[in-house]
Amino acid sequence: MEVKRAKITAVGHYLPEDRMTNHDLEKLVDTNDEWIRTRTGIEERRILKDPDKATAFMGTEAAKEVLEKRGITAEEIDLIILATVTPDYLFPATACLVQKNIGAKNAFAFDLSAACSGFLYALSTGSMYIESGRAKKVMVIGTDKMSSILDYSDRSTCILFGDGAGAVLLEESEDETGIIDQKHYVEGDTECSLYQPAGGSQNPATEETVKNKLHYLQQDGRAVFKKATIGMADVSLEIMKRNNLEPEDVAWLVPHQANLRIIDATARRMGLSTEKVMININKYGNTTAATIPLCLYDWQDRLNYGDNLVLAAFGGGFTWGAIYLKWGMK
């Protein structure tokens, strides 16, 4: 029986116009540009300041660009999978809002929450719908308005994140290009090293939760950094070994943009030079579910048909994983 394979056939993005530089953050918290750059690699990040626009808006704009680039209508989309940790509402799903916004009346849609690993989880899920023949065109979106859950008096978190969205279209490959292998892991973060304390059923919103700033992201930076450095590097090497890939076989590492030191550690473990690593954390910061599709968007003109790409991420949960694909866009 012939096995179908899903490939990326179009990439879109959205980035807010407003930039928040490290120097801007110096005015808000006790930090400085050199400290942020040397420890994270971030120089600036984009912030969606319009109070009437949120995660669905950014995802919609990225999806519209995908449709335009592919030259298809929204009615041709069978499924929309949207990865986010900053949904417009707890329900309905943000994917449903995007479905309405773009007019994808023949698609069903749902959100997927895996923090910074969200786009990879969504990409894997979407690929299975293509492989099974249950869908022909799947829109996968990573979009987060991280500024909505940041405490800009907490220098340990507010310096790290930015807002943005990226999207791809998955379709059946007609040759050997496309998603070849995927591997994902979870280790339940019972210590809550990276989480939003309030707003869920465990700790619903009250006057006290708002007063105590429990609706903002909180993290144990050291614990997360240690787990991420090991997890992302290990799974990237594992996906190479599973597919008999040597460093010279890999054209690009497409890493989640959380911290430049984590990215560097992953590349070293894979035996890759920095010239083979997509890095845009300096421009956008950590946009959570949007980092990997934003990398694909920024580098798409440098990708060659058939290039071997390794996509890797680590996020809250803890969640992490890697995908091996052959680039199928000409």
Disulfide bonds with the S-S distance in Angstrom:
none
